[in-house]
Amino acid sequence: MKKALEWTVGFTKEKDMPVENRVVATVPGAVQLDWAKAKGYGSYTYGDNYKDYGWMEDVYWSYITKLEFPDLEEKERVYFVCKGIDYKFIIKLNNKIIHKQEGMFTPVEIDLTTIIRGGEELEVLIFPAPKKVKAESSRAEADQSCKPACSYGWDWHPRLIPLGIWDETYMEIRKEFHIKDAEVTYELNSDFTIANVNIDINLNQVGKCFVRCNLFDKQDNLVMENITEVTSRAMKISYDLQSPELWWPNGQGEATLYRLKIELLNNTRVVIDKKESRIGFRKIKLVMHEGAWDYPNEFPKSRSNPPITLQVNGIAIFCKGSNWVNPEIFPGVITKDTYYPLINLAKEGNMNMFRSWGGGIINKDSFFEICDELGIMVWQEFPLACNEYEGTPHYLKVLDEESKAIIKRLKPHPSVVLWCGGNELFNSWSRMTDQSLALRLLNKNCYDLDPNRPFLMTSPLMGMAHGNYVFRSEAGEDVFQAMAKASNTAYTEFGCPSPASLEILQSIIPKEELFPPRPGTTWETHHGFNTFLEDTWLMPDLIKYYFGESNSLEELIQRGQILQSEGYKCIFEEARRQKPKCSMALNWCYNEPWPTAANNSIISWRAKPKPAYYAVKASCRPVLCSARISKFCWKPGELFNPEIYILNDSPLKVKGGQMDIFLYFGEEEIKILKWEFPDIEPNKNFTGPIVRYNLPDRSDMEMKLVLRISEQPGLGSEYYLVYRPTSKDRAIINHNILNL
């Protein structure tokens, strides 16, 4: 039985100084939000109000609750349980320290039975945010902690460092005999017809009890029952499940989950304690892509690209998805209702994977539960990102404790398919290698605690790619040109930016600053300017380059969102065309933790899709017509020569038929090719013809390529392109832009 607690919070500048002023605290939550609410601070999402919260990262925060001793039956025990406190803290009972900890992902559990009688004061004293001594005010301050680096400031996250009790916290009454924990492992045989299930149960003590394990299928039919007399505190129960229904990622089959109920029975077979969990039976492997061992093919010979093709239940899966970041600045306010709309949008968007990025939090349990249900695979990184995490004894001790807690909590989830040391650790700005002690430690802990789940040191590794993040580079190469030349095993970060919607911009930027956007205003505060490159992520000069001057904010937004949509379509489809060498396309990024003015995200805060989301959804369909187009901007007289494909990532065969290919100039339709294609095998692409069409001299400022299969209309695709009547008229481009 759980009992909620009531809390107050206040701050002090020195650890041993008394707190002079306390306010009501919401737990889980954050000290910043409690203080701001009580003192009338402006919303941190508006303007540059977040700067008013900056001092809060440098003081001590004291949470206090009064404990009431509950009515206990004979030999029952009472525990204080907290699933997460951010970040370094001590816990006191009547001013006596009973627990010390650094690390927000390791839960706290304290037996209070013999040390409270009622009326005691329990205090959680949280230290200032961790900062490396003499480090500049940036993410570098986080390189000796397991604190999410993005909180120290990123190109889509303000410097706002959460502190506080951020996960579920309560008092819990437990029976004299109870289940401390239970772990389920299994081994599938080679043809996936038998699952050897092993259930390890740890009890708090030995008594005259029995353990009953019941396993139920997706229709809640009982498929296994086992009753065993308790003979030791550590019980092990094994069972062979015949013909298990497998867990599949979205688009490959059903994400089947079984329900396991473990009950502790007294000697009269009455239930005195129980635990429930879900199991998804699947086998995960990282393998080399087809032909990988042939390269390098000369001597002296070095290693080949490392494996990044994901096999699920013996089938190579193309991973289509996005990079997941914190959905809120303050993780304490995140709930299942925060997660579900975002994850469901990924499922509906034909995605099958999130890369849970190493600069953010390790998500709460409900995130993984929803991913289990919806078939969204999770590439889970540890909290290391873009820093050189020196392996000092203190840091390694904290990392060891935190990583073990993370692995133990997440390993039961079938959605978690891959462990990774962290983000961009082998790059010049991080300067870590596979000899870095922190990464060797993480590799060891993953092997010891979860040996059957793959582990990568970092992303990217050789052969994989991060970037680019803009539609057109400074050298003048657009994303269509860059991607056609690329050849990587996985695109685990790439992006195209766009402004947010008018509604969002009006909610965060003062009216007098909205148009035209300018550096030095709230546009810059919310990442429109001077973030990644000078004018990113808004890039008004690029929008002007393609479309001419924008006469309104609405027009600027529409044009920027066209570039993002077409850029993402190009990248996702080109990555898929490069299968089987390439096996992964994960854009940077999916969501955002606060309302940005412009960003590479395809979902604005909170769970509001941009037009690019729908473009990505179309490009991630299991089967679609696809065109490799050599550039975005075209002129009369040029040879328009798109290469035509049918992309199939589904487990089903595609029936042959006829594809018709059209160009549209305004409302005028021009049929430029007809292609008869054969049946296409499951999970295989098919290369079609190259279109060759000399573009006419017209006054239109746009053209659209349309691929259509009459018998299978759901496979058709459209591509919006800029069309310039002459080579010199950037200045006369009018504003008759297609309204997408």
matplotlib code that plots the C-alpha trace (Angstrom):
import matplotlib.pyplot as plt

x = [0.0, 1.3, 0.8, 1.3, 3.3, 2.8, 5.9, 7.2, 10.3, 12.7, 16.3, 19.4, 22.7, 24.8, 24.3, 24.0, 22.0, 18.3, 15.7, 13.8, 10.9, 9.1, 6.4, 4.1, 5.9, 4.5, 6.1, 7.1, 8.1, 10.9, 12.1, 12.1, 8.4, 7.3, 9.2, 8.1, 4.4, 4.5, 6.4, 4.6, 7.3, 6.5, 6.3, 9.7, 8.4, 7.6, 10.2, 13.4, 11.7, 13.8, 16.7, 14.9, 15.2, 19.0, 20.0, 18.1, 20.7, 23.3, 21.6, 20.6, 17.0, 15.3, 12.2, 10.4, 7.5, 6.0, 5.8, 2.8, 3.4, 0.8, -1.3, 0.6, -0.4, 1.9, 5.4, 4.5, 7.2, 7.1, 9.5, 10.3, 10.5, 11.6, 12.2, 14.3, 15.9, 17.8, 20.7, 23.1, 21.3, 21.2, 18.1, 17.7, 15.3, 15.0, 18.2, 20.1, 21.5, 20.2, 21.1, 23.5, 23.5, 24.7, 22.7, 19.1, 18.4, 19.2, 16.0, 16.0, 14.4, 14.8, 13.2, 11.7, 10.0, 12.3, 13.3, 10.0, 7.1, 5.1, 5.6, 9.2, 10.5, 12.0, 14.2, 15.6, 18.4, 19.4, 22.8, 23.4, 23.6, 26.9, 29.5, 33.0, 35.5, 36.8, 34.7, 33.1, 29.4, 28.2, 27.7, 31.3, 30.2, 28.4, 31.3, 31.9, 28.3, 25.4, 23.3, 21.7, 24.0, 21.3, 20.2, 23.3, 22.2, 21.9, 20.7, 17.1, 17.2, 17.8, 20.2, 17.7, 19.0, 16.2, 16.6, 14.2, 12.2, 11.4, 9.8, 7.2, 7.7, 5.7, 5.6, 4.9, 3.6, 4.8, 3.8, 6.0, 6.8, 7.0, 8.6, 11.6, 12.1, 11.6, 13.4, 12.3, 14.7, 14.1, 15.9, 14.2, 15.3, 16.6, 13.2, 11.4, 9.0, 10.0, 10.7, 12.6, 11.4, 13.4, 11.9, 14.2, 12.4, 14.0, 12.0, 12.7, 12.9, 12.1, 8.8, 6.0, 4.9, 4.4, 5.2, 2.6, 3.6, 0.8, 1.5, -1.3, -1.4, -2.6, -6.2, -5.6, -5.8, -3.7, -0.8, 1.4, 0.9, 3.5, 3.2, 6.4, 7.0, 9.4, 12.7, 15.1, 15.0, 16.2, 13.7, 14.2, 11.3, 11.8, 9.2, 9.2, 6.5, 5.5, 4.8, 5.2, 3.7, 6.6, 6.9, 7.5, 8.3, 5.7, 5.1, 6.6, 3.8, 2.1, 3.8, 2.5, 2.8, 2.2, 1.2, 3.1, 1.6, 3.8, 2.0, 3.3, 0.9, 0.8, 0.4, -3.4, -2.8, -4.0, -2.2, -0.1, 2.0, 2.1, 3.9, 2.9, 4.9, 4.7, 6.9, 7.6, 9.3, 11.8, 15.4, 17.6, 21.0, 23.2, 24.8, 27.0, 25.1, 25.1, 28.6, 30.2, 33.0, 34.2, 35.5, 38.1, 39.3, 42.9, 46.0, 47.1, 43.7, 41.9, 38.6, 35.4, 32.5, 31.0, 27.6, 24.5, 21.9, 19.3, 17.9, 14.6, 13.5, 15.9, 14.7, 16.8, 14.7, 15.1, 14.9, 12.9, 12.4, 13.8, 15.9, 13.9, 14.8, 13.2, 9.5, 9.7, 12.6, 11.5, 11.2, 9.2, 6.1, 6.3, 3.5, 2.1, -0.2, 2.9, 4.4, 1.4, 0.4, 4.1, 4.7, 1.4, 2.2, 5.4, 3.4, 0.9, 3.9, 5.1, 8.2, 9.6, 12.5, 13.5, 17.1, 16.8, 19.6, 22.4, 22.2, 18.8, 17.1, 16.5, 12.7, 10.2, 8.7, 5.6, 7.6, 9.0, 5.6, 4.0, 6.8, 6.3, 2.6, 3.0, 6.0, 8.4, 12.0, 14.3, 18.0, 18.9, 21.9, 23.5, 23.7, 26.9, 26.9, 29.5, 31.9, 35.2, 34.0, 37.2, 37.3, 38.1, 37.4, 34.4, 32.8, 33.2, 31.7, 28.6, 28.4, 28.7, 25.7, 23.6, 24.2, 23.4, 20.1, 19.2, 20.0, 18.1, 15.0, 14.9, 16.0, 12.5, 11.2, 11.1, 11.1, 14.7, 16.8, 20.1, 22.4, 24.8, 27.5, 26.4, 26.3, 29.2, 31.9, 34.5, 34.4, 37.0, 35.0, 34.7, 37.9, 36.9, 37.9, 36.9, 39.7, 38.0, 37.3, 33.7, 32.8, 34.7, 32.7, 29.4, 30.2, 31.1, 27.9, 25.7, 27.4, 27.2, 23.5, 22.1, 24.4, 21.9, 21.1, 23.6, 25.9, 27.6, 30.3, 28.8, 27.0, 28.2, 30.8, 32.8, 30.5, 27.6, 26.7, 25.6, 24.5, 24.1, 21.4, 20.5, 18.6, 21.5, 25.2, 27.3, 29.1, 25.7, 25.0, 21.3, 20.2, 19.2, 22.7, 24.4, 22.3, 22.8, 26.5, 26.4, 26.9, 26.6, 25.5, 23.1, 22.0, 21.5, 21.2, 20.3, 18.0, 16.3, 15.0, 11.8, 10.0, 7.2, 3.6, 2.1, 0.2, 3.3, 5.3, 2.5, 2.6, 6.3, 7.4, 6.1, 3.9, 6.3, 9.1, 7.2, 7.9, 10.4, 12.4, 15.7, 18.7, 18.9, 15.2, 13.1, 13.6, 17.2, 16.2, 14.0, 16.8, 15.8, 19.2, 22.8, 22.4, 24.0, 25.1, 24.6, 21.0, 19.9, 17.5, 15.2, 17.5, 15.5, 18.2, 17.8, 14.1, 14.6, 17.1, 14.5, 11.3, 12.1, 11.1, 8.4, 5.8, 4.3, 5.2, 2.7, 4.4, 7.8, 6.5, 4.9, 8.0, 10.4, 8.1, 8.1, 11.9, 11.8, 9.2, 10.9, 14.3, 13.1, 11.4, 14.6, 16.7, 14.4, 13.8, 17.4, 18.5, 15.9, 17.1, 20.6, 19.4, 20.9, 24.2, 22.1, 19.7, 18.7, 17.3, 16.7, 16.2, 17.4, 15.1, 11.5, 10.2, 11.4, 11.3, 10.0, 8.5, 11.3, 10.9, 12.7, 14.2, 14.9, 12.1, 9.1, 6.9, 6.6, 6.2, 3.7, 2.9, 1.9, 3.0, 4.7, 3.9, 7.3, 5.8, 3.3, 6.0, 8.1, 5.0, 4.6, 8.2, 8.2, 5.2, 6.1, 5.7, 5.8, 6.8, 10.0, 12.0, 15.7, 15.7, 19.1, 18.3, 15.5, 15.7, 15.2, 15.3, 13.8, 15.8, 17.4, 17.1, 14.9, 16.1, 14.6, 15.4, 12.3, 12.0, 9.5, 10.6, 9.4, 10.2, 7.2, 7.1, 4.7, 5.1, 4.1, 1.8, 3.1, 1.4, 1.8, 3.2, 2.4, 4.7, 3.5, 4.8, 2.5, 3.0, 0.2, -3.0, -1.5, -0.7, 2.0, 2.5, 6.1, 6.5, 4.6, 6.4, 5.2, 6.8, 6.8, 6.0, 8.4, 9.7, 9.1, 11.6, 13.2, 13.4, 13.0, 14.9, 12.9, 13.6, 15.3, 13.0, 14.4, 12.4, 13.5, 11.8, 9.8, 10.1, 7.2, 6.3, 5.5, 7.5, 6.9, 6.5, 5.4, 6.5, 3.7, 4.1, 0.9, -0.2, -3.9, -4.5, -2.7, -3.3, -1.9, 1.6, 1.7, 4.1, 4.4, 7.5, 7.3, 10.2, 11.1, 11.1, 12.7, 11.7, 15.2, 18.6, 18.7, 15.4, 15.8, 14.6, 11.4, 10.2, 6.6, 4.7, 2.5, 3.9, 2.0, -0.1, 0.8]
y = [0.0, 3.4, 6.7, 10.1, 12.7, 16.5, 18.7, 22.2, 23.6, 26.5, 27.5, 28.5, 29.8, 27.6, 24.0, 24.5, 27.7, 27.6, 28.1, 31.3, 30.9, 27.8, 27.3, 24.4, 21.9, 19.7, 16.2, 15.1, 18.4, 20.9, 23.5, 26.2, 25.6, 25.6, 28.8, 30.6, 29.7, 30.9, 34.2, 35.1, 34.6, 34.9, 31.7, 30.5, 29.8, 33.4, 35.9, 35.7, 35.0, 31.8, 34.0, 35.0, 31.4, 31.2, 31.9, 28.8, 26.4, 27.8, 27.4, 24.5, 23.5, 21.9, 19.7, 18.9, 16.5, 15.4, 11.6, 10.1, 6.5, 4.3, 1.7, -1.5, -5.1, -7.5, -7.5, -5.2, -2.7, 0.9, 2.3, 5.7, 5.2, 7.7, 6.9, 9.9, 13.0, 15.5, 15.6, 15.4, 15.2, 14.1, 12.8, 13.7, 12.4, 14.8, 16.5, 13.3, 12.1, 8.7, 8.7, 10.4, 10.1, 11.7, 10.7, 11.2, 7.8, 5.6, 5.1, 5.5, 3.0, 3.4, 1.1, 3.5, 0.9, 1.0, 4.7, 6.6, 6.7, 9.6, 13.3, 13.1, 15.6, 14.1, 16.5, 16.1, 18.6, 19.1, 20.6, 23.2, 21.9, 20.1, 22.1, 21.2, 23.6, 26.3, 25.0, 27.6, 28.2, 25.5, 21.8, 21.4, 22.0, 18.6, 16.4, 15.0, 14.2, 12.1, 15.2, 15.7, 18.0, 19.7, 21.5, 23.6, 25.1, 23.7, 25.1, 24.0, 24.2, 27.3, 27.1, 26.1, 23.3, 21.4, 20.4, 18.6, 15.4, 14.5, 11.0, 9.2, 9.4, 7.9, 5.8, 2.2, -0.5, -4.0, -7.3, -9.4, -11.6, -9.8, -9.9, -7.6, -7.9, -10.3, -10.6, -12.4, -13.6, -15.9, -17.6, -18.2, -21.3, -21.0, -21.2, -19.1, -21.9, -22.3, -19.7, -20.9, -18.6, -18.1, -16.1, -15.1, -14.0, -12.4, -12.5, -10.5, -13.6, -17.3, -18.4, -20.9, -19.5, -20.4, -18.6, -18.8, -17.6, -17.2, -16.2, -14.8, -14.3, -11.2, -12.4, -12.8, -16.6, -18.5, -20.2, -21.1, -21.7, -22.8, -23.0, -23.6, -23.8, -21.2, -22.8, -19.8, -16.1, -16.5, -18.5, -19.6, -20.9, -22.1, -22.9, -23.7, -21.7, -23.4, -21.4, -17.9, -15.0, -12.7, -9.0, -7.0, -3.4, -1.1, -2.0, -5.5, -7.3, -7.0, -5.8, -8.8, -8.6, -11.3, -10.5, -12.2, -12.3, -13.4, -13.9, -14.8, -17.0, -17.9, -21.5, -21.3, -20.1, -16.5, -13.9, -11.7, -9.9, -9.7, -8.1, -7.9, -7.2, -7.6, -9.7, -9.3, -12.2, -11.2, -11.7, -8.7, -8.7, -6.0, -7.5, -6.4, -5.2, -7.2, -6.9, -5.2, -7.8, -7.0, -3.6, -2.4, -4.6, -3.8, -4.3, -3.2, -4.1, -2.4, -3.2, -3.0, -0.7, -1.9, -3.5, -1.3, -3.4, -4.4, -7.9, -8.5, -12.2, -13.1, -10.3, -7.3, -4.2, -0.8, 1.6, 4.7, 7.2, 10.1, 11.4, 11.8, 14.6, 15.7, 16.5, 19.1, 21.1, 19.9, 16.1, 16.2, 17.4, 14.6, 12.0, 9.2, 11.8, 13.8, 10.7, 9.1, 11.7, 12.0, 8.3, 7.6, 10.2, 8.3, 5.1, 6.8, 8.4, 5.0, 5.2, 2.2, 3.7, 6.5, 7.2, 8.3, 10.9, 10.9, 14.6, 14.2, 12.3, 8.6, 8.6, 7.5, 4.0, 5.0, 6.0, 2.5, 0.9, 2.9, 2.0, -1.6, -1.4, 0.5, -1.3, 1.6, 0.4, 2.5, 3.0, 4.0, 6.1, 6.7, 10.3, 11.3, 13.8, 16.0, 16.1, 14.4, 12.5, 12.0, 8.7, 10.2, 7.8, 9.9, 10.2, 6.5, 5.6, 7.7, 6.4, 2.8, 3.2, 5.2, 2.9, -0.2, 1.3, 2.3, -1.1, -3.0, -0.7, -0.8, -4.3, -5.9, -3.8, -5.4, -1.9, -1.3, -2.9, -1.2, 0.3, 3.1, 4.9, 8.3, 11.0, 12.1, 11.0, 10.0, 13.5, 16.2, 18.2, 15.2, 13.3, 10.1, 6.7, 3.0, 3.1, 5.8, 4.3, 5.6, 3.7, 0.6, 0.7, 1.0, -1.8, -4.0, -3.2, -3.9, -7.2, -8.2, -7.2, -7.6, -9.6, -10.3, -6.7, -5.0, -2.2, 0.6, 2.8, 6.0, 7.4, 8.0, 5.3, 4.8, 4.4, 6.1, 9.8, 12.8, 15.8, 17.9, 20.0, 22.6, 22.6, 24.2, 24.4, 27.6, 26.1, 26.2, 22.5, 21.7, 18.6, 16.8, 17.1, 16.2, 13.1, 11.7, 11.7, 10.3, 6.6, 5.7, 2.6, 4.7, 8.3, 8.6, 12.4, 14.8, 17.7, 20.6, 23.5, 25.5, 28.1, 27.1, 27.8, 31.3, 30.3, 29.2, 32.2, 34.6, 32.8, 33.3, 36.4, 39.9, 41.3, 44.2, 41.7, 39.2, 40.6, 41.0, 38.5, 40.0, 38.8, 40.2, 39.8, 36.9, 35.2, 34.7, 33.7, 30.9, 29.7, 31.4, 33.1, 32.5, 29.0, 26.4, 28.7, 32.5, 32.7, 29.2, 27.8, 30.4, 30.9, 33.9, 34.5, 31.0, 31.4, 34.6, 32.9, 30.4, 32.4, 36.1, 38.6, 37.5, 40.2, 38.7, 36.4, 33.9, 33.8, 33.4, 30.5, 28.7, 28.9, 27.8, 24.8, 23.9, 23.7, 21.5, 19.2, 18.6, 18.3, 15.6, 13.7, 13.7, 12.5, 9.7, 8.4, 8.6, 6.7, 4.0, 3.8, 3.1, -0.2, -2.7, -0.9, 1.7, 0.4, 3.4, 6.9, 8.9, 12.7, 15.3, 15.8, 14.6, 16.8, 19.7, 20.6, 24.2, 26.3, 27.1, 29.9, 27.7, 24.3, 21.0, 19.3, 17.9, 18.1, 21.4, 21.7, 20.3, 17.5, 19.9, 18.4, 20.7, 20.1, 18.3, 15.6, 14.7, 14.8, 12.3, 10.2, 9.9, 9.1, 6.4, 4.5, 0.8, 0.9, 4.0, 5.3, 7.4, 9.7, 10.6, 14.2, 15.8, 19.3, 21.5, 24.5, 24.2, 26.4, 26.2, 24.2, 21.9, 18.2, 17.0, 13.5, 12.0, 8.3, 6.3, 3.6, 1.6, 1.3, -1.7, -2.1, -4.2, -8.0, -8.3, -8.7, -5.7, -6.6, -5.4, -2.7, 0.5, 3.8, 7.0, 10.0, 13.6, 17.1, 19.9, 23.6, 25.2, 23.3, 22.0, 18.3, 16.8, 13.1, 12.4, 8.6, 5.3, 2.4, -1.2, -2.8, -6.5, -8.0, -6.8, -9.1, -8.3, -5.9, -5.2, -2.1, -2.0, 0.3, 1.7, 4.0, 7.4, 10.1, 12.4, 15.6, 19.0, 21.6, 24.2, 27.9, 29.0, 31.8, 29.5, 29.7, 26.2, 22.7, 19.4, 15.9, 13.3, 9.5, 7.6, 3.9, 3.9, 0.4, 1.2, 4.9, 4.7, 4.3, 7.6, 10.4, 14.2, 16.5, 20.2, 22.0, 25.6, 26.6, 29.8, 31.2, 32.6, 32.3, 35.9, 36.6, 35.9, 39.5, 39.1, 35.8, 36.5, 35.0, 32.5, 29.7, 26.4, 26.4, 23.1]
z = [0.0, -1.0, 1.0, -0.6, 1.3, 1.5, 1.0, 1.3, -0.2, 0.4, -0.4, 1.4, 0.1, 2.5, 3.3, 7.1, 7.1, 8.1, 5.4, 6.1, 3.6, 2.5, -0.1, -1.0, -3.2, -5.9, -6.0, -8.5, -9.9, -9.7, -7.2, -9.9, -10.7, -7.1, -6.3, -9.5, -8.8, -5.2, -6.1, -9.3, -11.8, -15.5, -17.5, -18.5, -22.0, -22.8, -24.0, -22.0, -18.7, -18.2, -17.3, -14.1, -13.0, -13.4, -9.8, -8.6, -9.9, -7.4, -4.1, -1.8, -1.8, 1.2, 0.9, 4.2, 5.0, 8.3, 8.7, 10.3, 11.5, 9.7, 11.4, 10.8, 11.1, 12.9, 11.4, 8.5, 7.5, 6.2, 3.6, 2.1, -1.6, -4.2, -7.8, -8.6, -7.0, -9.1, -8.5, -5.5, -2.1, 1.5, 3.4, 7.0, 9.7, 12.5, 11.3, 11.3, 8.0, 7.0, 3.3, 0.9, -2.9, -6.1, -9.2, -10.3, -11.9, -8.9, -6.8, -3.0, -0.7, 3.1, 5.8, 8.3, 10.5, 13.5, 13.3, 13.2, 15.6, 14.0, 13.8, 12.5, 10.0, 6.8, 4.8, 1.4, 0.9, -2.7, -3.5, -6.2, -9.8, -10.4, -12.3, -13.2, -11.6, -13.9, -16.9, -19.1, -18.6, -21.0, -21.3, -20.4, -16.8, -16.9, -17.9, -14.4, -13.6, -14.9, -15.2, -18.7, -20.6, -22.5, -19.3, -19.5, -22.8, -26.3, -29.7, -28.9, -25.0, -22.9, -20.0, -17.3, -15.0, -13.2, -9.5, -7.2, -6.6, -10.2, -10.0, -8.0, -4.2, -1.3, 1.9, 1.3, 3.7, 3.0, 4.4, 6.8, 3.8, 0.5, -3.0, -3.1, -6.9, -9.8, -13.1, -16.2, -18.8, -21.8, -24.6, -28.0, -29.9, -33.5, -35.2, -32.5, -31.7, -28.0, -25.4, -22.4, -19.6, -16.4, -13.5, -10.7, -7.6, -4.5, -1.3, 1.8, 3.9, 4.0, 5.5, 5.1, 1.8, -1.9, -5.1, -7.9, -11.4, -14.0, -17.6, -19.8, -23.6, -25.4, -25.0, -21.3, -21.6, -19.0, -20.8, -17.9, -14.2, -11.7, -7.9, -5.9, -2.2, -0.9, 0.2, 0.0, -0.4, -4.1, -6.1, -9.7, -11.9, -15.5, -18.1, -21.8, -23.6, -26.9, -30.0, -28.4, -30.3, -31.1, -30.4, -33.7, -34.3, -35.9, -39.5, -39.3, -37.3, -33.9, -30.8, -28.8, -25.0, -22.5, -18.9, -16.0, -12.5, -9.6, -6.3, -2.9, -1.0, 2.7, 3.9, 3.3, -0.3, 0.4, -1.7, 0.6, -2.1, -5.9, -8.8, -12.4, -15.6, -19.3, -21.6, -25.3, -26.9, -29.5, -30.5, -31.3, -33.1, -34.6, -37.8, -40.7, -43.8, -47.0, -48.6, -45.6, -45.2, -48.7, -47.6, -47.3, -50.1, -50.3, -48.2, -45.7, -44.4, -41.5, -39.8, -41.7, -40.7, -37.4, -37.5, -37.4, -39.3, -36.7, -37.0, -35.2, -35.0, -37.7, -40.1, -41.1, -40.3, -41.8, -38.8, -39.6, -36.9, -35.0, -32.2, -29.0, -26.6, -23.3, -23.9, -21.1, -19.6, -16.1, -16.1, -12.9, -14.8, -17.4, -17.1, -19.2, -20.7, -21.9, -23.5, -25.2, -27.8, -28.9, -29.2, -30.8, -33.5, -34.2, -34.7, -36.9, -38.7, -39.8, -37.5, -35.7, -33.7, -31.3, -30.5, -26.9, -27.1, -24.5, -23.7, -22.2, -19.3, -19.1, -19.5, -16.9, -16.9, -18.8, -21.8, -22.3, -21.4, -24.3, -26.7, -25.8, -26.6, -29.9, -31.3, -31.2, -30.7, -28.4, -28.9, -25.4, -24.7, -21.3, -20.0, -21.9, -24.7, -26.5, -23.6, -22.7, -19.6, -17.8, -15.9, -12.4, -9.5, -8.3, -11.7, -12.4, -9.0, -9.8, -13.4, -12.2, -9.8, -12.2, -15.2, -13.2, -12.0, -15.6, -17.0, -14.3, -14.8, -18.6, -19.5, -19.1, -21.9, -25.4, -27.0, -25.7, -28.5, -28.1, -25.5, -26.5, -24.4, -25.5, -28.1, -30.3, -28.0, -30.6, -32.3, -32.0, -29.5, -27.1, -27.8, -26.2, -27.6, -26.9, -24.3, -22.3, -18.8, -18.7, -21.9, -20.9, -17.7, -19.5, -21.9, -18.9, -17.0, -20.1, -20.6, -17.0, -16.5, -20.0, -22.3, -25.1, -25.9, -28.4, -27.2, -29.1, -27.7, -29.2, -32.2, -34.8, -35.4, -38.6, -41.6, -39.8, -40.3, -38.2, -40.1, -42.1, -40.4, -43.0, -46.3, -48.2, -47.1, -47.1, -50.2, -52.1, -52.1, -51.3, -49.4, -52.7, -54.0, -50.7, -50.0, -53.6, -53.0, -49.5, -48.7, -45.1, -43.1, -41.0, -40.8, -37.1, -37.1, -39.9, -40.1, -41.9, -39.9, -40.1, -38.1, -35.7, -36.4, -36.1, -33.0, -31.2, -32.2, -31.0, -27.6, -27.0, -28.8, -28.0, -30.8, -31.6, -32.3, -34.5, -37.9, -39.4, -37.3, -36.0, -34.1, -30.6, -29.9, -28.5, -31.9, -30.8, -27.2, -28.7, -31.1, -34.3, -34.7, -33.6, -32.4, -34.7, -37.5, -37.7, -38.8, -38.0, -37.3, -38.9, -41.9, -43.4, -46.0, -47.4, -47.6, -49.5, -51.8, -53.0, -52.7, -52.7, -50.1, -47.6, -47.1, -43.9, -41.1, -42.4, -45.7, -44.1, -42.0, -45.0, -47.1, -44.3, -43.6, -47.3, -47.2, -44.1, -45.5, -48.9, -47.2, -44.8, -47.6, -49.6, -46.7, -45.5, -49.0, -50.1, -46.9, -47.8, -51.4, -50.1, -48.5, -47.7, -47.0, -45.1, -42.5, -40.5, -40.9, -37.7, -38.1, -35.7, -34.0, -33.2, -30.4, -28.2, -24.5, -24.8, -27.6, -30.1, -32.7, -35.2, -35.0, -36.8, -34.8, -36.7, -33.6, -31.8, -28.0, -26.8, -29.3, -32.2, -35.5, -38.1, -41.8, -41.9, -39.7, -42.4, -45.0, -43.0, -42.4, -46.2, -46.7, -44.0, -45.4, -45.6, -49.4, -51.6, -55.0, -54.7, -56.8, -56.5, -57.7, -58.3, -57.0, -55.6, -57.9, -61.7, -64.8, -68.3, -70.7, -68.1, -68.4, -65.6, -64.8, -61.6, -60.9, -60.0, -57.3, -55.3, -51.7, -49.7, -46.0, -45.3, -44.7, -47.6, -51.4, -53.5, -56.4, -59.8, -61.8, -63.7, -62.4, -64.2, -63.7, -64.1, -63.9, -62.7, -63.5, -61.5, -62.5, -65.8, -65.8, -68.1, -68.3, -68.8, -68.3, -67.9, -66.2, -65.9, -62.8, -61.6, -58.2, -55.5, -52.8, -49.0, -47.5, -50.9, -53.0, -56.8, -59.1, -62.0, -64.9, -65.2, -66.4, -69.1, -69.8, -71.1, -69.0, -70.9, -70.7, -68.5, -66.1, -63.2, -60.0, -58.9, -60.3, -58.7, -59.6, -59.0, -59.0, -59.2, -59.3, -60.1, -58.8, -55.5, -54.8, -51.3, -52.8, -54.7, -53.9, -54.6, -54.6, -54.6, -56.4, -57.1, -60.8, -62.1, -65.5, -66.2, -64.7, -63.3, -61.7, -58.0, -57.5, -59.5, -58.0, -57.0, -54.1, -55.9, -53.8, -53.5, -50.4, -48.7]

ax = plt.figure().add_subplot(projection="3d")
ax.plot(x, y, z, "-o")
ax.set_aspect("equal")
plt.show()
